[in-house]
Amino acid sequence: MARIIYVEDDELVGQLVMETLADEGHAIGIVGDGKSALQIIATKKPDLVILDVGLPEMGGMEVLAAMRRNQDLYLTPVLMLTGRQSANDEAIAIYTGATEYLRKPFDPDQLVVVVEDLLKPRKGTSAPVLKPV
């Protein structure tokens, strides 16, 4: 069982994702805005974060960038789950630090496959050792 935070302001999509991942045995919390999400992510340190791009208070890309600047969060896998369809949007998300990108509308089975893959232990995911200067 993984602990997942999903940041989504659309209640219907949030409910679908929550039910899909809960059926797979994961604990999932939904947060409706980016600013609150960043505070919760920093406190709870989930196994996976799923972000929409268009969010109130603070956009998903801003949340992602803030996570990647935070030493405690920069290794947390992040799935961007968004209605943004262009290859450019995906490239920007990956460049900013997204681990994976999935477009809405999505197939729930595909979501499960992507989430399970992101939750697998990865080589080289430990924090780098910083040497004194």
N, CA, C and O atoms as a GROMACS GRO file, in nm:
protein
  532
    1MET      N    1   0.085  -0.118   0.000
    1MET     CA    2   0.000   0.000   0.000
    1MET      C    3   0.088   0.124   0.000
    1MET      O    4   0.179   0.138   0.082
    2ALA      N    5   0.060   0.211  -0.094
    2ALA     CA    6   0.135   0.336  -0.101
    2ALA      C    7   0.048   0.450  -0.052
    2ALA      O    8  -0.075   0.445  -0.056
    3ARG      N    9   0.115   0.554  -0.004
    3ARG     CA   10   0.047   0.677   0.036
    3ARG      C   11   0.061   0.776  -0.079
    3ARG      O   12   0.171   0.814  -0.117
    4ILE      N   13  -0.053   0.818  -0.133
    4ILE     CA   14  -0.055   0.903  -0.251
    4ILE      C   15  -0.134   1.029  -0.222
    4ILE      O   16  -0.240   1.025  -0.160
    5ILE      N   17  -0.080   1.142  -0.267
    5ILE     CA   18  -0.155   1.267  -0.261
    5ILE      C   19  -0.187   1.308  -0.404
    5ILE      O   20  -0.098   1.317  -0.488
    6TYR      N   21  -0.315   1.332  -0.430
    6TYR     CA   22  -0.361   1.375  -0.561
    6TYR      C   23  -0.410   1.518  -0.548
    6TYR      O   24  -0.497   1.548  -0.467
    7VAL      N   25  -0.354   1.607  -0.629
    7VAL     CA   26  -0.390   1.748  -0.625
    7VAL      C   27  -0.475   1.777  -0.747
    7VAL      O   28  -0.426   1.781  -0.860
    8GLU      N   29  -0.605   1.798  -0.722
    8GLU     CA   30  -0.704   1.812  -0.829
    8GLU      C   31  -0.819   1.897  -0.779
    8GLU      O   32  -0.869   1.876  -0.669
    9ASP      N   33  -0.862   1.994  -0.861
    9ASP     CA   34  -0.973   2.079  -0.822
    9ASP      C   35  -1.106   2.035  -0.882
    9ASP      O   36  -1.209   2.096  -0.853
   10ASP      N   37  -1.106   1.931  -0.964
   10ASP     CA   38  -1.230   1.877  -1.022
   10ASP      C   39  -1.273   1.757  -0.937
   10ASP      O   40  -1.207   1.653  -0.938
   11GLU      N   41  -1.383   1.772  -0.864
   11GLU     CA   42  -1.426   1.667  -0.772
   11GLU      C   43  -1.456   1.534  -0.840
   11GLU      O   44  -1.425   1.428  -0.785
   12LEU      N   45  -1.514   1.537  -0.960
   12LEU     CA   46  -1.547   1.413  -1.030
   12LEU      C   47  -1.421   1.336  -1.071
   12LEU      O   48  -1.414   1.214  -1.053
   13VAL      N   49  -1.324   1.406  -1.124
   13VAL     CA   50  -1.199   1.341  -1.162
   13VAL      C   51  -1.129   1.290  -1.035
   13VAL      O   52  -1.075   1.180  -1.034
   14GLY      N   53  -1.130   1.371  -0.931
   14GLY     CA   54  -1.069   1.331  -0.805
   14GLY      C   55  -1.131   1.203  -0.750
   14GLY      O   56  -1.060   1.114  -0.703
   15GLN      N   57  -1.262   1.194  -0.757
   15GLN     CA   58  -1.332   1.075  -0.709
   15GLN      C   59  -1.296   0.952  -0.792
   15GLN      O   60  -1.275   0.844  -0.737
   16LEU      N   61  -1.288   0.968  -0.923
   16LEU     CA   62  -1.253   0.856  -1.011
   16LEU      C   63  -1.112   0.806  -0.980
   16LEU      O   64  -1.090   0.685  -0.967
   17VAL      N   65  -1.017   0.896  -0.967
   17VAL     CA   66  -0.880   0.857  -0.938
   17VAL      C   67  -0.871   0.792  -0.800
   17VAL      O   68  -0.805   0.690  -0.783
   18MET      N   69  -0.938   0.852  -0.702
   18MET     CA   70  -0.935   0.796  -0.568
   18MET      C   71  -0.991   0.654  -0.566
   18MET      O   72  -0.930   0.564  -0.507
   19GLU      N   73  -1.105   0.633  -0.628
   19GLU     CA   74  -1.166   0.499  -0.629
   19GLU      C   75  -1.078   0.399  -0.704
   19GLU      O   76  -1.062   0.285  -0.660
   20THR      N   77  -1.022   0.442  -0.817
   20THR     CA   78  -0.937   0.353  -0.897
   20THR      C   79  -0.816   0.307  -0.818
   20THR      O   80  -0.783   0.189  -0.818
   21LEU      N   81  -0.750   0.399  -0.751
   21LEU     CA   82  -0.629   0.364  -0.677
   21LEU      C   83  -0.658   0.298  -0.543
   21LEU      O   84  -0.580   0.215  -0.497
   22ALA      N   85  -0.770   0.334  -0.481
   22ALA     CA   86  -0.810   0.268  -0.356
   22ALA      C   87  -0.842   0.121  -0.384
   22ALA      O   88  -0.813   0.035  -0.301
   23ASP      N   89  -0.902   0.092  -0.499
   23ASP     CA   90  -0.931  -0.046  -0.536
   23ASP      C   91  -0.804  -0.130  -0.550
   23ASP      O   92  -0.808  -0.252  -0.540
   24GLU      N   93  -0.692  -0.063  -0.574
   24GLU     CA   94  -0.563  -0.131  -0.584
   24GLU      C   95  -0.492  -0.138  -0.450
   24GLU      O   96  -0.380  -0.189  -0.441
   25GLY      N   97  -0.558  -0.088  -0.345
   25GLY     CA   98  -0.503  -0.099  -0.210
   25GLY      C   99  -0.423   0.021  -0.162
   25GLY      O  100  -0.358   0.014  -0.058
   26HIS      N  101  -0.427   0.131  -0.237
   26HIS     CA  102  -0.350   0.249  -0.198
   26HIS      C  103  -0.434   0.344  -0.114
   26HIS      O  104  -0.556   0.352  -0.129
   27ALA      N  105  -0.367   0.417  -0.026
   27ALA     CA  106  -0.432   0.522   0.053
   27ALA      C  107  -0.409   0.653  -0.024
   27ALA      O  108  -0.295   0.690  -0.053
   28ILE      N  109  -0.517   0.721  -0.057
   28ILE     CA  110  -0.505   0.841  -0.139
   28ILE      C  111  -0.583   0.956  -0.076
   28ILE      O  112  -0.699   0.941  -0.037
   29GLY      N  113  -0.517   1.069  -0.067
   29GLY     CA  114  -0.580   1.190  -0.019
   29GLY      C  115  -0.588   1.289  -0.133
   29GLY      O  116  -0.497   1.298  -0.215
   30ILE      N  117  -0.696   1.364  -0.138
   30ILE     CA  118  -0.715   1.463  -0.245
   30ILE      C  119  -0.709   1.602  -0.185
   30ILE      O  120  -0.772   1.630  -0.082
   31VAL      N  121  -0.633   1.689  -0.250
   31VAL     CA  122  -0.620   1.829  -0.209
   31VAL      C  123  -0.663   1.913  -0.329
   31VAL      O  124  -0.628   1.881  -0.443
   32GLY      N  125  -0.738   2.020  -0.304
   32GLY     CA  126  -0.798   2.097  -0.412
   32GLY      C  127  -0.721   2.216  -0.463
   32GLY      O  128  -0.762   2.276  -0.563
   33ASP      N  129  -0.612   2.255  -0.398
   33ASP     CA  130  -0.534   2.369  -0.449
   33ASP      C  131  -0.385   2.346  -0.426
   33ASP      O  132  -0.344   2.270  -0.338
   34GLY      N  133  -0.306   2.411  -0.508
   34GLY     CA  134  -0.162   2.389  -0.505
   34GLY      C  135  -0.092   2.434  -0.380
   34GLY      O  136  -0.001   2.366  -0.331
   35LYS      N  137  -0.131   2.547  -0.327
   35LYS     CA  138  -0.064   2.601  -0.207
   35LYS      C  139  -0.082   2.508  -0.088
   35LYS      O  140   0.015   2.474  -0.019
   36SER      N  141  -0.206   2.465  -0.063
   36SER     CA  142  -0.231   2.370   0.047
   36SER      C  143  -0.160   2.238   0.022
   36SER      O  144  -0.107   2.176   0.113
   37ALA      N  145  -0.161   2.196  -0.104
   37ALA     CA  146  -0.099   2.069  -0.140
   37ALA      C  147   0.049   2.069  -0.105
   37ALA      O  148   0.100   1.972  -0.048
   38LEU      N  149   0.119   2.176  -0.138
   38LEU     CA  150   0.262   2.181  -0.111
   38LEU      C  151   0.290   2.169   0.039
   38LEU      O  152   0.385   2.102   0.079
   39GLN      N  153   0.208   2.233   0.121
   39GLN     CA  154   0.225   2.222   0.266
   39GLN      C  155   0.199   2.079   0.313
   39GLN      O  156   0.274   2.027   0.396
   40ILE      N  157   0.095   2.016   0.261
   40ILE     CA  158   0.061   1.879   0.301
   40ILE      C  159   0.168   1.782   0.253
   40ILE      O  160   0.207   1.691   0.327
   41ILE      N  161   0.214   1.799   0.130
   41ILE     CA  162   0.319   1.711   0.076
   41ILE      C  163   0.444   1.720   0.162
   41ILE      O  164   0.506   1.618   0.192
   42ALA      N  165   0.483   1.841   0.201
   42ALA     CA  166   0.603   1.860   0.283
   42ALA      C  167   0.587   1.795   0.420
   42ALA      O  168   0.684   1.745   0.478
   43THR      N  169   0.465   1.796   0.473
   43THR     CA  170   0.440   1.738   0.605
   43THR      C  171   0.426   1.587   0.600
   43THR      O  172   0.487   1.516   0.681
   44LYS      N  173   0.348   1.537   0.506
   44LYS     CA  174   0.316   1.394   0.500
   44LYS      C  175   0.421   1.309   0.429
   44LYS      O  176   0.434   1.190   0.456
   45LYS      N  177   0.496   1.370   0.338
   45LYS     CA  178   0.598   1.300   0.259
   45LYS      C  179   0.542   1.170   0.199
   45LYS      O  180   0.582   1.060   0.238
   46PRO      N  181   0.450   1.184   0.103
   46PRO     CA  182   0.386   1.067   0.043
   46PRO      C  183   0.483   0.987  -0.045
   46PRO      O  184   0.593   1.032  -0.077
   47ASP      N  185   0.440   0.868  -0.083
   47ASP     CA  186   0.518   0.783  -0.173
   47ASP      C  187   0.508   0.830  -0.318
   47ASP      O  188   0.597   0.805  -0.399
   48LEU      N  189   0.398   0.900  -0.351
   48LEU     CA  190   0.373   0.948  -0.486
   48LEU      C  191   0.284   1.070  -0.479
   48LEU      O  192   0.194   1.078  -0.395
   49VAL      N  193   0.310   1.166  -0.568
   49VAL     CA  194   0.223   1.283  -0.582
   49VAL      C  195   0.171   1.283  -0.725
   49VAL      O  196   0.246   1.265  -0.820
   50ILE      N  197   0.041   1.304  -0.738
   50ILE     CA  198  -0.022   1.320  -0.869
   50ILE      C  199  -0.073   1.462  -0.876
   50ILE      O  200  -0.149   1.506  -0.789
   51LEU      N  201  -0.030   1.536  -0.979
   51LEU     CA  202  -0.063   1.677  -0.991
   51LEU      C  203  -0.139   1.708  -1.119
   51LEU      O  204  -0.103   1.660  -1.226
   52ASP      N  205  -0.242   1.789  -1.107
   52ASP     CA  206  -0.304   1.853  -1.223
   52ASP      C  207  -0.221   1.978  -1.249
   52ASP      O  208  -0.152   2.027  -1.159
   53VAL      N  209  -0.227   2.032  -1.369
   53VAL     CA  210  -0.152   2.154  -1.399
   53VAL      C  211  -0.231   2.277  -1.357
   53VAL      O  212  -0.177   2.364  -1.288
   54GLY      N  213  -0.358   2.284  -1.397
   54GLY     CA  214  -0.439   2.402  -1.367
   54GLY      C  215  -0.505   2.390  -1.231
   54GLY      O  216  -0.606   2.322  -1.215
   55LEU      N  217  -0.447   2.458  -1.133
   55LEU     CA  218  -0.497   2.453  -0.996
   55LEU      C  219  -0.513   2.594  -0.941
   55LEU      O  220  -0.440   2.684  -0.981
   56PRO      N  221  -0.608   2.613  -0.848
   56PRO     CA  222  -0.616   2.744  -0.781
   56PRO      C  223  -0.499   2.762  -0.684
   56PRO      O  224  -0.435   2.666  -0.641
   57GLU      N  225  -0.475   2.887  -0.651
   57GLU     CA  226  -0.373   2.928  -0.553
   57GLU      C  227  -0.230   2.916  -0.606
   57GLU      O  228  -0.153   3.011  -0.599
   58MET      N  229  -0.196   2.799  -0.657
   58MET     CA  230  -0.061   2.773  -0.708
   58MET      C  231  -0.073   2.661  -0.809
   58MET      O  232  -0.124   2.554  -0.777
   59GLY      N  233  -0.027   2.683  -0.930
   59GLY     CA  234  -0.040   2.582  -1.035
   59GLY      C  235   0.044   2.458  -1.010
   59GLY      O  236   0.139   2.460  -0.932
   60GLY      N  237   0.006   2.350  -1.077
   60GLY     CA  238   0.077   2.224  -1.060
   60GLY      C  239   0.224   2.231  -1.096
   60GLY      O  240   0.307   2.166  -1.031
   61MET      N  241   0.258   2.310  -1.199
   61MET     CA  242   0.399   2.324  -1.237
   61MET      C  243   0.478   2.396  -1.127
   61MET      O  244   0.594   2.365  -1.103
   62GLU      N  245   0.414   2.493  -1.062
   62GLU     CA  246   0.479   2.564  -0.952
   62GLU      C  247   0.501   2.470  -0.833
   62GLU      O  248   0.605   2.474  -0.768
   63VAL      N  249   0.401   2.386  -0.804
   63VAL     CA  250   0.414   2.288  -0.696
   63VAL      C  251   0.530   2.194  -0.728
   63VAL      O  252   0.614   2.166  -0.643
   64LEU      N  253   0.533   2.145  -0.851
   64LEU     CA  254   0.639   2.054  -0.894
   64LEU      C  255   0.777   2.119  -0.880
   64LEU      O  256   0.869   2.058  -0.826
   65ALA      N  257   0.790   2.242  -0.927
   65ALA     CA  258   0.919   2.312  -0.917
   65ALA      C  259   0.960   2.330  -0.771
   65ALA      O  260   1.078   2.315  -0.737
   66ALA      N  261   0.865   2.364  -0.685
   66ALA     CA  262   0.895   2.381  -0.542
   66ALA      C  263   0.938   2.248  -0.480
   66ALA      O  264   1.028   2.245  -0.396
   67MET      N  265   0.874   2.139  -0.520
   67MET     CA  266   0.913   2.007  -0.469
   67MET      C  267   1.056   1.975  -0.510
   67MET      O  268   1.133   1.920  -0.430
   68ARG      N  269   1.092   2.006  -0.631
   68ARG     CA  270   1.225   1.972  -0.681
   68ARG      C  271   1.334   2.060  -0.620
   68ARG      O  272   1.453   2.026  -0.626
   69ARG      N  273   1.296   2.172  -0.562
   69ARG     CA  274   1.392   2.257  -0.491
   69ARG      C  275   1.405   2.218  -0.344
   69ARG      O  276   1.496   2.265  -0.275
   70ASN      N  277   1.318   2.132  -0.296
   70ASN     CA  278   1.315   2.093  -0.155
   70ASN      C  279   1.391   1.961  -0.138
   70ASN      O  280   1.354   1.859  -0.198
   71GLN      N  281   1.496   1.962  -0.060
   71GLN     CA  282   1.580   1.844  -0.041
   71GLN      C  283   1.501   1.723   0.007
   71GLN      O  284   1.534   1.610  -0.029
   72ASP      N  285   1.399   1.744   0.087
   72ASP     CA  286   1.319   1.633   0.140
   72ASP      C  287   1.219   1.577   0.039
   72ASP      O  288   1.167   1.467   0.058
   73LEU      N  289   1.192   1.652  -0.067
   73LEU     CA  290   1.087   1.611  -0.161
   73LEU      C  291   1.136   1.584  -0.302
   73LEU      O  292   1.062   1.532  -0.385
   74TYR      N  293   1.260   1.619  -0.332
   74TYR     CA  294   1.300   1.617  -0.472
   74TYR      C  295   1.309   1.478  -0.533
   74TYR      O  296   1.313   1.466  -0.655
   75LEU      N  297   1.311   1.374  -0.454
   75LEU     CA  298   1.310   1.237  -0.507
   75LEU      C  299   1.170   1.176  -0.512
   75LEU      O  300   1.154   1.065  -0.564
   76THR      N  301   1.071   1.245  -0.460
   76THR     CA  302   0.933   1.192  -0.462
   76THR      C  303   0.885   1.184  -0.606
   76THR      O  304   0.889   1.284  -0.677
   77PRO      N  305   0.838   1.068  -0.651
   77PRO     CA  306   0.786   1.059  -0.787
   77PRO      C  307   0.662   1.146  -0.803
   77PRO      O  308   0.577   1.154  -0.714
   78VAL      N  309   0.653   1.211  -0.919
   78VAL     CA  310   0.539   1.299  -0.948
   78VAL      C  311   0.483   1.262  -1.084
   78VAL      O  312   0.553   1.261  -1.185
   79LEU      N  313   0.353   1.231  -1.085
   79LEU     CA  314   0.279   1.207  -1.208
   79LEU      C  315   0.196   1.330  -1.238
   79LEU      O  316   0.114   1.371  -1.156
   80MET      N  317   0.218   1.390  -1.354
   80MET     CA  318   0.132   1.500  -1.398
   80MET      C  319   0.013   1.435  -1.469
   80MET      O  320   0.030   1.366  -1.570
   81LEU      N  321  -0.106   1.458  -1.418
   81LEU     CA  322  -0.230   1.406  -1.476
   81LEU      C  323  -0.312   1.526  -1.515
   81LEU      O  324  -0.375   1.590  -1.430
   82THR      N  325  -0.313   1.558  -1.644
   82THR     CA  326  -0.365   1.687  -1.686
   82THR      C  327  -0.437   1.681  -1.820
   82THR      O  328  -0.420   1.588  -1.899
   83GLY      N  329  -0.518   1.780  -1.842
   83GLY     CA  330  -0.587   1.795  -1.970
   83GLY      C  331  -0.500   1.862  -2.075
   83GLY      O  332  -0.540   1.871  -2.191
   84ARG      N  333  -0.384   1.910  -2.037
   84ARG     CA  334  -0.293   1.973  -2.133
   84ARG      C  335  -0.244   1.867  -2.231
   84ARG      O  336  -0.183   1.768  -2.190
   85GLN      N  337  -0.270   1.889  -2.358
   85GLN     CA  338  -0.249   1.785  -2.458
   85GLN      C  339  -0.121   1.797  -2.540
   85GLN      O  340  -0.078   1.699  -2.602
   86SER      N  341  -0.058   1.913  -2.542
   86SER     CA  342   0.054   1.932  -2.635
   86SER      C  343   0.182   1.864  -2.588
   86SER      O  344   0.205   1.844  -2.469
   87ALA      N  345   0.264   1.828  -2.686
   87ALA     CA  346   0.395   1.770  -2.657
   87ALA      C  347   0.482   1.872  -2.585
   87ALA      O  348   0.567   1.836  -2.504
   88ASN      N  349   0.462   2.000  -2.615
   88ASN     CA  350   0.538   2.106  -2.549
   88ASN      C  351   0.506   2.110  -2.399
   88ASN      O  352   0.597   2.124  -2.317
   89ASP      N  353   0.377   2.099  -2.364
   89ASP     CA  354   0.338   2.096  -2.222
   89ASP      C  355   0.404   1.978  -2.151
   89ASP      O  356   0.453   1.991  -2.039
   90GLU      N  357   0.404   1.863  -2.217
   90GLU     CA  358   0.467   1.745  -2.157
   90GLU      C  359   0.617   1.766  -2.141
   90GLU      O  360   0.673   1.732  -2.037
   91ALA      N  361   0.682   1.822  -2.241
   91ALA     CA  362   0.826   1.846  -2.234
   91ALA      C  363   0.860   1.942  -2.119
   91ALA      O  364   0.959   1.922  -2.048
   92ILE      N  365   0.780   2.045  -2.102
   92ILE     CA  366   0.803   2.140  -1.993
   92ILE      C  367   0.787   2.071  -1.858
   92ILE      O  368   0.866   2.093  -1.766
   93ALA      N  369   0.685   1.986  -1.846
   93ALA     CA  370   0.663   1.915  -1.719
   93ALA      C  371   0.780   1.822  -1.688
   93ALA      O  372   0.826   1.817  -1.574
   94ILE      N  373   0.826   1.750  -1.786
   94ILE     CA  374   0.938   1.658  -1.764
   94ILE      C  375   1.064   1.737  -1.730
   94ILE      O  376   1.140   1.698  -1.641
   95TYR      N  377   1.087   1.846  -1.800
   95TYR     CA  378   1.203   1.931  -1.773
   95TYR      C  379   1.197   1.988  -1.631
   95TYR      O  380   1.300   2.001  -1.564
   96THR      N  381   1.077   2.023  -1.586
   96THR     CA  382   1.059   2.080  -1.452
   96THR      C  383   1.079   1.974  -1.344
   96THR      O  384   1.107   2.008  -1.229
   97GLY      N  385   1.064   1.848  -1.380
   97GLY     CA  386   1.090   1.742  -1.282
   97GLY      C  387   0.983   1.636  -1.269
   97GLY      O  388   0.992   1.550  -1.181
   98ALA      N  389   0.882   1.638  -1.356
   98ALA     CA  390   0.779   1.533  -1.351
   98ALA      C  391   0.842   1.399  -1.386
   98ALA      O  392   0.926   1.390  -1.475
   99THR      N  393   0.802   1.296  -1.315
   99THR     CA  394   0.851   1.163  -1.341
   99THR      C  395   0.777   1.100  -1.459
   99THR      O  396   0.835   1.025  -1.537
  100GLU      N  397   0.649   1.132  -1.470
  100GLU     CA  398   0.564   1.077  -1.577
  100GLU      C  399   0.454   1.177  -1.608
  100GLU      O  400   0.425   1.265  -1.527
  101TYR      N  401   0.395   1.165  -1.726
  101TYR     CA  402   0.293   1.258  -1.774
  101TYR      C  403   0.180   1.176  -1.835
  101TYR      O  404   0.205   1.093  -1.923
  102LEU      N  405   0.058   1.199  -1.791
  102LEU     CA  406  -0.059   1.128  -1.842
  102LEU      C  407  -0.167   1.230  -1.872
  102LEU      O  408  -0.198   1.316  -1.791
  103ARG      N  409  -0.225   1.218  -1.991
  103ARG     CA  410  -0.326   1.314  -2.035
  103ARG      C  411  -0.467   1.269  -2.000
  103ARG      O  412  -0.499   1.150  -2.002
  104LYS      N  413  -0.552   1.368  -1.967
  104LYS     CA  414  -0.696   1.343  -1.949
  104LYS      C  415  -0.762   1.362  -2.085
  104LYS      O  416  -0.715   1.445  -2.163
  105PRO      N  417  -0.865   1.291  -2.116
  105PRO     CA  418  -0.921   1.180  -2.036
  105PRO      C  419  -0.826   1.060  -2.042
  105PRO      O  420  -0.754   1.041  -2.139
  106PHE      N  421  -0.829   0.982  -1.936
  106PHE     CA  422  -0.736   0.870  -1.924
  106PHE      C  423  -0.814   0.742  -1.902
  106PHE      O  424  -0.929   0.743  -1.856
  107ASP      N  425  -0.751   0.631  -1.933
  107ASP     CA  426  -0.806   0.498  -1.908
  107ASP      C  427  -0.765   0.461  -1.764
  107ASP      O  428  -0.646   0.460  -1.734
  108PRO      N  429  -0.860   0.431  -1.676
  108PRO     CA  430  -0.825   0.395  -1.537
  108PRO      C  431  -0.724   0.281  -1.528
  108PRO      O  432  -0.638   0.281  -1.440
  109ASP      N  433  -0.732   0.184  -1.620
  109ASP     CA  434  -0.634   0.075  -1.618
  109ASP      C  435  -0.494   0.126  -1.649
  109ASP      O  436  -0.396   0.080  -1.591
  110GLN      N  437  -0.484   0.222  -1.741
  110GLN     CA  438  -0.355   0.282  -1.774
  110GLN      C  439  -0.301   0.359  -1.653
  110GLN      O  440  -0.182   0.355  -1.625
  111LEU      N  441  -0.389   0.428  -1.583
  111LEU     CA  442  -0.348   0.500  -1.462
  111LEU      C  443  -0.286   0.404  -1.362
  111LEU      O  444  -0.181   0.433  -1.304
  112VAL      N  445  -0.350   0.290  -1.340
  112VAL     CA  446  -0.299   0.191  -1.245
  112VAL      C  447  -0.160   0.143  -1.288
  112VAL      O  448  -0.070   0.133  -1.204
  113VAL      N  449  -0.142   0.114  -1.416
  113VAL     CA  450  -0.013   0.066  -1.465
  113VAL      C  451   0.095   0.172  -1.441
  113VAL      O  452   0.205   0.139  -1.395
  114VAL      N  453   0.066   0.296  -1.473
  114VAL     CA  454   0.163   0.404  -1.455
  114VAL      C  455   0.196   0.423  -1.307
  114VAL      O  456   0.313   0.435  -1.271
  115VAL      N  457   0.094   0.425  -1.222
  115VAL     CA  458   0.116   0.443  -1.078
  115VAL      C  459   0.200   0.329  -1.022
  115VAL      O  460   0.294   0.353  -0.947
  116GLU      N  461   0.166   0.206  -1.056
  116GLU     CA  462   0.242   0.091  -1.005
  116GLU      C  463   0.387   0.098  -1.050
  116GLU      O  464   0.477   0.064  -0.973
  117ASP      N  465   0.411   0.141  -1.173
  117ASP     CA  466   0.548   0.155  -1.222
  117ASP      C  467   0.623   0.263  -1.144
  117ASP      O  468   0.740   0.244  -1.110
  118LEU      N  469   0.557   0.374  -1.116
  118LEU     CA  470   0.621   0.483  -1.042
  118LEU      C  471   0.654   0.444  -0.897
  118LEU      O  472   0.744   0.500  -0.836
  119LEU      N  473   0.580   0.350  -0.844
  119LEU     CA  474   0.600   0.309  -0.705
  119LEU      C  475   0.708   0.202  -0.689
  119LEU      O  476   0.748   0.171  -0.577
  120LYS      N  477   0.756   0.146  -0.800
  120LYS     CA  478   0.863   0.046  -0.792
  120LYS      C  479   0.991   0.114  -0.749
  120LYS      O  480   1.019   0.227  -0.788
  121PRO      N  481   1.070   0.044  -0.666
  121PRO     CA  482   1.200   0.102  -0.628
  121PRO      C  483   1.285   0.122  -0.753
  121PRO      O  484   1.285   0.038  -0.844
  122ARG      N  485   1.356   0.231  -0.757
  122ARG     CA  486   1.440   0.263  -0.873
  122ARG      C  487   1.586   0.271  -0.832
  122ARG      O  488   1.619   0.313  -0.722
  123LYS      N  489   1.671   0.231  -0.924
  123LYS     CA  490   1.815   0.245  -0.902
  123LYS      C  491   1.850   0.393  -0.901
  123LYS      O  492   1.796   0.471  -0.979
  124GLY      N  493   1.940   0.430  -0.813
  124GLY     CA  494   1.989   0.566  -0.811
  124GLY      C  495   1.892   0.667  -0.753
  124GLY      O  496   1.902   0.786  -0.783
  125THR      N  497   1.798   0.623  -0.670
  125THR     CA  498   1.702   0.718  -0.613
  125THR      C  499   1.738   0.762  -0.473
  125THR      O  500   1.660   0.831  -0.408
  126SER      N  501   1.854   0.722  -0.426
  126SER     CA  502   1.893   0.771  -0.294
  126SER      C  503   1.952   0.911  -0.309
  126SER      O  504   2.001   0.949  -0.416
  127ALA      N  505   1.947   0.986  -0.202
  127ALA     CA  506   1.997   1.123  -0.206
  127ALA      C  507   2.147   1.122  -0.229
  127ALA      O  508   2.219   1.040  -0.173
  128PRO      N  509   2.195   1.214  -0.312
  128PRO     CA  510   2.340   1.218  -0.337
  128PRO      C  511   2.416   1.258  -0.211
  128PRO      O  512   2.366   1.333  -0.127
  129VAL      N  513   2.536   1.208  -0.201
  129VAL     CA  514   2.622   1.243  -0.088
  129VAL      C  515   2.691   1.374  -0.124
  129VAL      O  516   2.758   1.384  -0.226
  130LEU      N  517   2.673   1.473  -0.039
  130LEU     CA  518   2.733   1.603  -0.062
  130LEU      C  519   2.869   1.608   0.005
  130LEU      O  520   2.882   1.579   0.124
  131LYS      N  521   2.968   1.645  -0.072
  131LYS     CA  522   3.105   1.652  -0.019
  131LYS      C  523   3.134   1.795   0.022
  131LYS      O  524   3.092   1.890  -0.045
  132PRO      N  525   3.207   1.812   0.134
  132PRO     CA  526   3.242   1.948   0.175
  132PRO      C  527   3.331   2.013   0.070
  132PRO      O  528   3.410   1.946   0.003
  133VAL      N  529   3.318   2.143   0.058
  133VAL     CA  530   3.398   2.218  -0.040
  133VAL      C  531   3.528   2.261   0.022
  133VAL      O  532   3.610   2.325  -0.043
   0.00000   0.00000   0.00000
